Amino acid sequence: MTVMSIADRLAHEAAQGPVRAVEPVKPQRKVLERFPAGGPRGQWPAESFAAEQRRQGVPARVVMDLDSDSFLVIVEAAS
């Protein structure tokens, strides 16, 4: 067992960096469009819409909303 001096322990704790006391803030999501999950076979309207948004410079992505059984095209915005 290694016993550290008080100065060594304080230096060790200082080297660990700040301690997080609160949960990190999650970015807010803005829903651009909703698409039903039961779309025609072979068609991906949410992915197509998101791809068009990305071509226009909007960092859109598709997520699934299980509660409403739909695909959401979202953009994460810093709060």
C-alpha positions in Angstrom: 0.0 0.0 0.0 1.4 3.4 -1.0 0.9 6.3 1.4 1.0 9.7 -0.2 2.0 12.9 1.6 -0.6 15.6 1.8 1.2 17.6 -0.9 1.3 14.6 -3.2 -2.5 13.9 -2.6 -3.4 17.5 -3.3 -1.3 17.5 -6.5 -2.9 14.2 -7.6 -6.4 15.6 -7.0 -5.6 18.8 -8.9 -4.3 16.8 -11.8 -7.7 15.0 -12.1 -9.4 18.2 -13.3 -12.7 19.6 -12.2 -15.3 17.3 -10.8 -18.7 17.4 -12.5 -21.4 18.2 -10.0 -24.3 18.4 -12.4 -25.5 16.5 -15.4 -24.2 17.7 -18.8 -26.8 19.7 -20.7 -28.2 17.8 -23.7 -28.6 19.7 -26.9 -32.2 20.7 -27.8 -33.7 19.0 -30.9 -35.8 20.8 -33.4 -38.2 18.5 -35.4 -38.2 19.6 -39.1 -40.6 16.9 -40.3 -42.5 13.8 -39.2 -43.0 10.7 -41.4 -45.2 7.6 -40.5 -43.2 4.5 -40.0 -45.5 2.4 -42.2 -44.4 3.9 -45.5 -44.5 2.0 -48.8 -41.9 -0.8 -49.1 -38.7 0.4 -50.7 -39.4 4.0 -50.0 -37.5 6.0 -47.3 -39.2 9.5 -47.3 -37.6 10.6 -44.0 -34.1 9.7 -45.3 -34.7 11.4 -48.6 -35.9 14.6 -46.8 -32.9 14.5 -44.4 -30.5 14.1 -47.4 -32.1 17.1 -49.1 -31.7 19.1 -46.0 -28.0 18.1 -45.7 -27.5 19.1 -49.3 -28.8 22.6 -48.3 -26.3 22.7 -45.4 -28.7 21.8 -42.6 -27.2 19.0 -40.4 -30.4 17.0 -40.3 -30.7 13.4 -39.2 -33.4 10.8 -38.8 -34.5 9.3 -35.5 -37.3 7.0 -34.6 -40.1 8.1 -32.2 -41.3 4.9 -30.7 -44.3 6.5 -28.9 -45.8 7.8 -32.1 -44.4 5.1 -34.4 -42.9 7.7 -36.8 -39.6 8.8 -38.1 -38.5 12.3 -37.2 -36.1 14.5 -39.2 -34.3 16.6 -36.5 -31.6 19.2 -36.1 -29.8 19.5 -32.9 -29.5 23.0 -31.7 -27.2 24.3 -28.9 -29.3 25.7 -26.1 
